Amino acid sequence: MAAELTPPAARALAARAERASSLVEVQRLLGELRTLPGVRDAALESSASPSPGGIPVGPARWRLALQVYAVDELSYRQALPAVEEIAAAVERCLTRPCPAMPADRAMPVDPLGRSLLAADRAAVVLVDPPAGWVALSDEFTVLLGYDRQAPPPVSPLDLVHPDDHAVAVASLVDACAGRGPDGPFDLRVRASNGQWRTLEVTVRGLLDDPQVGAVAYLGVDVTAQRATERVLREELSRLRGNRPAATPTSGGVVGSSFVPTVAHELRGPLSAVVAFAHLLGDPGSGGLTDEQRTYLDVIDRNANRLLRLIEELLTLSRLEAGTLPLKHTAVRVPALLDEVVAERRLAAEAAGIELALHAVDGPELVCDEARLQQVLGNLLANSLAFTPSGGRISVRARPVRTGWELVVSDNGIGIPAAEQPRLFSPFFRASNVGAAAWAGTSGAGLGLVISRAIVELHGGAINVASTEGVGTTVTVSLPARPRGNDGGLEGEPTTDR
């Protein structure tokens, strides 16, 4: 009987979708779509290629699709009229002109609006797709050069770099669904002089606020910071390309004055930025508004990110030159793993991720404990960055005939099969990373490269098995005692533990 009622229900839902005029209304229709018999779930998702049962929405660069999961093909076919009309409604809402409005026509006067305007270090834009968009802060003019009272007569998406359309569209769709990204993300925005400025953007859905009724975008300029990161990547790639990979020499990265100079010139000022950010955040320095604390967190996070990048570049240069010292000691593997996992348990809990440890006791492992902790920390950081809330990460260890096997596995976004051969390339990032809102916490793409080099210095091997949309498993195999070159120092274990 239910199957007989499905076609009329789907047709009625399709008729309402034809009249939908806002993304908020579309999200309500999606909720009704999920109640149709045989439909397990339906959602707008960012993906490089829609799965079977998914309908692409908008141009390919949006990477947006309406994904429908039904119990069988018959149920999917019965729901298809509604699915197609809802997908068309989404595209219609996203492509409808969103005119710019002078700032004085939409000046919020409520406390939230005043706090937004007080955030003078960020470009603040309110977007209400049916009505238009408005720039609220003077920083919008300072950063981009547009007059807030006479903004460019285009939709806000027209100011965004085409390669960033996917993340911009996803942020608006998520905000209209009542959810938002876990952290900020980068958007390249065209300034009035035609140049692209990179803004680190935070999104707040305020559609239910009667005095705002829009999505707020708050952008902090990080153009110079991203340019510095890009120069470091390009210089490292150039230096790697100029040295034979099989014979590390003093002419490698470490022999160049570039990396030491970067460390000296950038590490000191960045350390000062971090220190003063902490001082400003101290209650003894005076009270801060929520918005000011948000921007202070952005400063602190990004300064620390650059410091980590510099340290990773220095470590990688020493690994490539064969000059990284290893201090071998005999360690108890379960105790080592317990310490590594404990350091990240709070971060996992905050992200809503289950973090489990299963370590079997066994013989001592002779290794550089600090470097092995670095390897496992890198692997856990990757899993935490690319596993959504509600996911699970497992850390396992067991003794094997040749030594120890350490495994870090997750049920996160996984890695596309075609891209897995590039996993251990410096600065590699999988193409599906941009679709993950939580990926804003990811690093520079050096962790796996450094981890493999450290493992190989111990005479071990690291292997990655991953399936996109299912998860990733990284296995580290280590001999009980290192064999071969250990980086040039201390081949015998100490017993100072």
N, C-alpha and C positions, 0 to 999 in steps of 0.2 A: 504493500500500500504506500509506504514511504517513497519508493522509487517512482510511483505514479504521480505523487504530488511534487516531485522535484522539478520537472520542467516548468510548471506554472510559477513556482516560487522563484526559479532562476530568471524567468522572463520578467516577473515583477521587479526583481532586484536590478535587472538590466535597464528597465524603464526608468528607475530612479537614478541610475548611474548616468543616463543620457542627460539628466537635468542637473547633475552635480556641478557646483560652481566654485568649490574650494577644496583644498587638500584636507581640511578638517572633516568636511562632509564625506570625502572619499574614505578616510580612515574609519568612519562609522559604517560605511558600506562594506568595508573589508571585514568588520566585525560580524555583520550579517552573513557575509559570504561563508565565514567559518561555521555557521550554524546549519548550512545546507546539508542534507543527508549525504554521507559518504565523503565529505570534505574534512580532512583532518586539520589542515592549517592553510593559511594564505597570508602573504606578507609582501611588501615592497622591499626588495633586497638589492644591494650593490654586488655585482658579480661580473667578472670578465666575460662569462658566457652563461646564459640561463640554462638551468637544468631542465631535463624533460618535464613538460608540464608548465614551464615558465614562459611568459610572454614579454618580450623586450618592450621597454617604454622609452620613447624619445630617441635621439641620435645615439650612435654606438658609444661616443665619448662619455655619455652619462653613466654607462655600465649599470643601468637600472632595469630591473625586471620585476614583474608581478609573478611571484612563485606560488604555485598552488600544489598542495599535496593531498591527493585523494586515495581512498582505500583501493580503488580499482579503476580501470579505464572507463567503465560505464558511468561511474559517479563523476569522473572528470568531464566526460562528454555532456552529461546532463547539466553541469554547472558552467560549461563553457560560454554560453551567451552572456551570463553575468560577468564572468571573468574578463571577456573581451571588452565589454562596455566599461568596466571599472578601469581597466588598463588605458582605454581611450580617454576616460575622464581625467586620469592622472596626467597624461601627456597634455591634454587641453589646459589644465590648470597651470602646469609648469611652463607652457609656451605662451600663455596669454600675456599681452603687454602689461608690464608692471611699472607704471610711470613714476618719475621722480617728482617729489613735492618740495617746495621751499620749506626751510626749517621752521619758520614762524607759523606755518599752517598746521603743524603737528607737534607743538611744544608741550611735552607732558608737564603737569604741575603737581602730580602726586609725589609722595616721598621717594618711591622707587625711581621715578623719572628724574628727580633732582639728584639722586645718588649716581645715576648713569651719567648725567651731565657733569657731575663733579669729577668723574674719572677723566681728567684732562690729558692723561698720558696715553689714551687709547682713542682710536677712531670708532665712534659709536653710530651704528646704523640700525634703524628699525625697518623690518620688511613685513608688509601685509600684502600677500600676493594679489588679492582682488582689488585692493585700494591703491597700492603704490609703496614707495620706500622714501625714507627721509633720513638725512644725516644730522645727528644731534650735537656732536661735539666739534669744537674748533680744531681738534687734532685731525679730523677728517680733511680739513682744508690744508693744514700744515703738512700732512704726509702726502696727500694726493694732489693738492693744488686746485681742487674744485671749490667754487663758491657754494656754500651751503644754501644760500638763498636763490641760487640759479644753478642747480645741479645738472649734470649731463642728462639730456632727454633720452635715456636708454633704460632698459631693465637692469637690475643689479648684476644678473648673470653675464650681461654683455661686458661688464668691466673685469670679469674674472678670466684668467688665462684658460684657454680651451683644455689644456691638460689637467686643470684642477676642477673642471666642471663636475666630475663624478663626486668628489668629496663635498663640493658646495651643494649640489642637488640632494645628496644623501643627508646632509645636515638639516636642510629645510624640511625634507620629508619626515625625518625623525622628530624634529621639533613639533611639527603639526600632529604627530602621533602621540605627543606627550612624553617623549623620551629624548635624550640628548647624548652627545658623545661624552665619554668618561673624562676627557681632557681636551686641551686645545689642539688645533691642527693648523697647518700652513695653507695659505691661499695667496697666489700671486695676483695682484690687482693692478690694472693699468692706471697710471697717473695721468694728469692733464697734459704732460709733456710727451706722452707716449711710452715712457719707460715703465717697467714692471717693478712694483714694490712687493716684497714678501711680508705678509702680515701673519702673525700667530693669532689665530682667531678662537674666541670662546663664544659659544652659542647658548642663549637662554630663551626657552619657549615661554612667552608671556601672553599667549593667545587667550587664556582664560581670565586674565586681568582686565576688568572692564575699563580701566583708565589707560591701558596700553593696547591690548588686543593685537599684538604683533610678535614677530620673532626678533630678538635683539642680537646683533652681531657686534662684538667688541674686539677690535684688532690692534695688536701692538706691533710696531715695526721691528722686524728682525732681518731686514735685507742685508745689512753689513755682516751680521753673524753668519747667515747662511752662505754668504760669499766667501767668508774665511774658511768655513768647512769645505766648500767646493775647491778652493785653492789648495788646501791640504790634501784632498783626495787626488787632485790632478798631479800635484807634485810627487806624491808617493807613487802613483802609477808611472810617471815618467822615469823616476829613479829606478823602479823595479824593472822597467823595460830596457834600461841602459846597462844592467848588470846581468851576466850569465847566471841563471837560476841554480845551476849545479855546483858552482864554485864560489861560495861567499868570500868576499875579500874586503879589504879596507876601503875599496872604492864603492862599496854598496851604500845603502841608505845611511848607515851609521857613520860612514866616512864623509858624507856630505855635510856641509855646515848648515843645511836648510833646517833639518829636524831639530838639532840642538838650539839653533837660533829661535825657532818658533817656540820651543819650550821655555827659553829664557825670556823672550819678549812678551809672550802671552800668558804664561802660567802665573807670573807675579801679579799683573793687573787683574786677572780673572780671580785670583785668590782674594784680592782686596775687595772686588765686587761682591763675592760670596760673604766675606766677613761683614761688610757694611750692610748687606741685605739682612743678615742675621741680627745685627744691632738694631736696624729699623723695626724688625719684627718682634723685638724684645718688649714686653709690656712696660718696662722701665723707660723706654724711649718715647712713650706717649701712645694714645689710642689710635687705632686705624679703623677706617670703615671697611666693610666687607669687600667693596670694590678695590680699595687700596691694597688690602691684603692679597687679593687675587693677582694684582699686577706685581706685587712683591714676590709672590710665589713663582710667577713667570720668570722674573729676573733671576731668582735663585736657581730654578730648575735648569734654565738654559746656560747660565754660567757654569754650573756643575757639569752640564753635558759637554761643554767645550773643554773643561779640564779633563774629563774622562777621555775625550777624543785625543788630546795631546798625550796623555799617559799611554793610551793604546798604541799610538803611532811610535812612541819611543820604545815600547816593549817589542812591537813588531820589527822595528829596525834592528834591534839587538838580536832578536831571534834569527832574522835573515842573515845577519853577519856572523852568527855562531858565537856570540859573546855574552849571551844571557847566562849568568851563573845559576846553578842549581845546588841547593843544600839538601842532601839526602838524609833522611832520618827514617827510622822504623815507626810506622804509625798504625793505630788500630782503625780500620776502615769504618766500622759503625760509628765510632766516636767522631771521626772527621765529618761524615755525612750528617750526623745529628747537629753538629755545629753549623754547617752550611745551610741546612733546611731551617733551623731555628731562626737564623738571621732574616729569612724571607717569609716566615710564617705570617707575620703581621700584614705584610704587603698582600699576601694571598687572601687572607681573611677580608681585608679592606676591599679587594676586587671581587669577592664572592666566589673564590676558587678554592676547591678542596686540594690540599697538599698533603700527600701521604708518603711515608718513608718505610721501606721494608729492607732491612739490612741483616744478612746472616753473618754471624761471627765466623772468623777464620784466621789464618796466619797473618802476621804483620806484613804490611806493604812498605817496601823501601821506596821512598819518593820524596820530592820536594813538597812538603805539606802545603805551604802557602800557594805555590803554583797550581797544585791540584785543586785547592779550594777555588782558585781563580777560574779554572776550567769549569768546575761544577757550578760556580756562581754564574758564569756566562750562559751555560745551558739552561739553568733555571730562569735567568732573566729573559731569555728568548721565549720560554714556555709561558711565563707570566704575561709577557707583552702581547702574545698572539693567541691566548686562550680567553674566550669571553666569560663573563660572569655566569656562574653555574657549572663551569667546566671542572675538570679534574687533572691534576698533575701527580705523577707517581715517580718516586725516586727509589731504585732498587739496587742492591749490591749483593754479589755472591762470589765466593771463591771458586775458581775453576782450576783445571789441571796445570795451566801455565801461569796462573796468577790470580787476577781479579777481573770481574766484569761489572761495570757500573752502568746503569741504564736510567735515563730521564725520558719519560714519555708523557704526552698530553693528548687531549682530544680537542685541540684548537683548530685554527683555520687550515693548517697543513700547507704544503708547498706544491705548486703545479709540477707535474712529472717532467715536462719539457725543460724546466728551469733548474732541476736538481743538480745537473752536472756543474752548475756555476756556484753551488752553495759555498764553496771554500775560496771564492774570489773576493778580494778586498772590496768593501762597500756594496756588496750585493744585497739587494732587497727584492723579494719576490713581488710579482705584479699584483697579487691579491692583497698585499699589505695595505694599500690605500683604501680598500673596502672595509677594513677593520677600524672602527672608531677608536678602539682601545690601543691601536698601534702607535699613538702619539708618544708612548713611553719607550719606544724602541730606540736602540743605539745607532751607532754609525755604520754598522755592518762589518766590524773587525773582530767581533767576539769569536766566531767560529774559526777564522783564520788563525788567530792567536792560540785558541784551544788546541787545534790540530797540531800546531808546531810544538806546543808544550808536551802534548801526549807523545808525539814522535820522538822528542828528546828523551823521554823515559823508555823508549823502545816499544811503545804501544801503538794502538791504532784506534781511530774514531770513525764510526759509520752512522749514516743517517738514513732512516726509512720513513717516508712521509706520503700521505695521501691527502690531496686537497679536500677540505671539508670534513675530514675524518680525524686527522691528528698527525703528530710527529713523534718518532722514537729515535733517540740518539744513544748509541752504545759505545762506551769507552772500554777497551780491553788493555790491561796493563800487566806486564810481567811482574812477578813477585819481587824481583830485583832488576834494576835497570841494566840494559845491555847496550854496549856501544858507547858512542860519544854522548856526554851529558851536558854539553854546552861549554866544556873546557875547564870545569872546576869540580872538585870534591866528588870523586867517584866512589868513595867508601862511606857507608852510612855511619852517622853518629848515634850515640845512645843517650842523648841528653833529655829524653822525654821522661 
